[in-house]
Amino acid sequence: MNRLAGAVSILAASVVGASAADLAARPYAKAPSPVAVAANDWSGFYVGANGGGAWSRKCWDAVPFTIDLVFVPPFTIAGPEGCHTASGATAGGQVGYRWQRAAWVFGLEAQGNWADLTGSNASQIDLLAGFGNRTKIDAIGLFTGQVGYSWNSFLLYVKGGAAVAHDKYEGFLTAPQVALPAGFISDRGSETRWGGVVGIGGEYAFNRNWSLALEYDHLFMGERDVRLTYDPAFIAALNHDERIHQDVDMVTARINYRFGGPVVAKY
């Protein structure tokens, strides 16, 4: 019996050993390496172009002036002449520099735009019945600082700084008077006006250097006295100042090219 038990034990040990020898060693799987993800960096100089539309609310008030003609008694003209919206297209370019710290982006930018914002209204002063006021903005400039927050290729930013606009003003006849036809320009004035601007924009970088943006800006241009001069000179007695208030709203689509924008690997 002892011999039989010993033989069974030896046989069992042989079978287990053979089975273990036949099993292949379990392969070792190496942990996958982290994958690098390209992250856009907004740092660097850029230039670009923009185009869109703008509108400006203009309100005219005649600064009191007295007309003293030989054939009529002297009389004074003063008061609000009314408001109108000067609107139209605008297009131009911008140049700037940005630097990025973590997800925050800071920048400086200068922008110059051609504009064609026009509008008019009939004077609401009884003594100026038959006359109208016309406004045109033909140029806009912005000098701003920017603060933004980026999500890789998307940047949301706010901006603020100084604004400048060039304005032209005209008085014209809304109906024929004596020998003068409707539309005749009676007086003119112009100015370069400085103010402030705030804005907000969103920008998307679709490759290493190029990006598209949509931006809204509000220009606070305040109130100024503008000298209007009549032509011909023989009616110079009508020369006077108009106190003109204006603000400007502008919406533009922009395309920018950034020089040497790096791509940073993040894991």
C-alpha positions, 0 to 999 in steps of 0.5 A, spaced: 500 500 500 505 504 501 509 503 495 502 504 491 501 511 494 508 513 493 507 511 486 501 515 485 504 521 488 510 521 484 506 521 478 501 527 480 508 531 481 510 529 474 504 531 471 503 538 475 511 539 473 509 538 465 503 542 465 507 548 468 513 547 463 508 547 457 505 554 460 508 560 456 510 566 460 505 571 461 507 577 457 509 584 460 504 590 458 508 596 458 504 602 460 502 607 454 506 613 454 502 620 455 500 623 448 502 630 447 496 635 445 498 641 441 496 647 445 495 654 441 499 660 444 497 667 443 503 670 444 507 674 438 506 680 434 500 680 429 497 684 423 490 683 420 484 686 416 477 688 419 470 690 416 463 691 418 458 696 420 457 702 425 452 707 427 453 713 431 447 717 434 448 725 433 444 730 436 445 737 434 444 744 439 445 751 436 449 755 441 445 761 442 447 766 436 444 773 434 443 775 427 443 782 425 441 784 418 440 791 415 433 789 413 430 786 419 431 787 426 436 782 430 434 776 433 437 770 436 437 763 434 438 757 440 436 750 442 435 743 440 435 742 432 434 734 433 438 728 432 439 723 427 443 716 426 449 716 421 450 709 419 454 705 414 460 701 412 467 701 415 473 697 413 480 697 416 486 694 419 489 693 426 496 691 428 498 689 435 502 684 440 500 679 445 503 675 451 500 669 454 501 667 461 498 660 463 491 661 460 491 669 461 492 673 455 494 681 455 495 685 449 496 692 446 493 694 439 492 700 434 486 700 429 485 704 423 478 704 419 475 708 413 468 709 414 462 712 411 457 713 416 452 718 414 445 721 416 441 727 417 435 730 420 430 737 419 432 742 424 426 743 429 428 750 430 422 754 427 427 760 425 431 754 421 425 751 418 427 749 411 434 747 413 437 740 415 443 737 418 447 732 415 453 728 419 458 724 416 464 720 419 469 718 414 475 715 419 475 712 426 482 710 430 482 705 436 488 705 441 487 699 446 489 695 451 486 687 451 485 682 457 483 675 455 482 668 457 484 662 452 481 655 451 487 653 447 485 655 440 479 660 442 480 667 446 475 671 449 477 678 450 475 685 453 479 691 450 479 699 452 482 705 451 482 711 446 478 713 440 478 718 435 474 720 429 474 725 423 467 728 422 464 732 417 458 737 418 453 740 413 447 744 413 442 744 407 436 746 404 430 741 405 426 745 400 427 750 395 428 757 398 428 763 393 433 761 387 436 756 391 434 748 390 433 743 395 439 740 397 443 746 397 449 746 402 449 752 406 454 751 411 460 746 413 464 744 419 469 739 420 473 736 426 477 731 429 474 728 436 477 724 441 474 720 446 474 713 449 472 706 447 470 699 450 469 693 447 469 685 447 471 680 442 471 672 441 477 670 436 479 663 434 485 660 431 484 655 426 492 654 425 498 656 428 498 663 425 491 665 422 485 667 426 478 669 425 474 674 430 468 678 431 468 684 435 463 689 438 466 696 440 462 702 443 466 709 442 464 714 447 465 721 443 462 726 448 459 733 446 463 738 443 462 745 440 463 745 432 464 752 428 459 752 422 461 757 416 456 759 411 458 759 404 458 764 400 462 769 405 457 774 404 452 771 409 458 770 414 453 773 419 450 766 419 456 763 422 455 759 428 457 754 433 453 747 434 454 743 440 454 736 437 453 730 442 455 723 439 457 716 440 459 710 436 457 703 436 461 698 431 461 691 429 467 688 425 469 681 423 477 680 423 482 676 420 489 676 423 496 673 422 500 672 428 508 672 426 511 665 429 506 663 434 509 657 437 505 651 439 506 648 446 506 641 447 501 639 453 500 632 456 
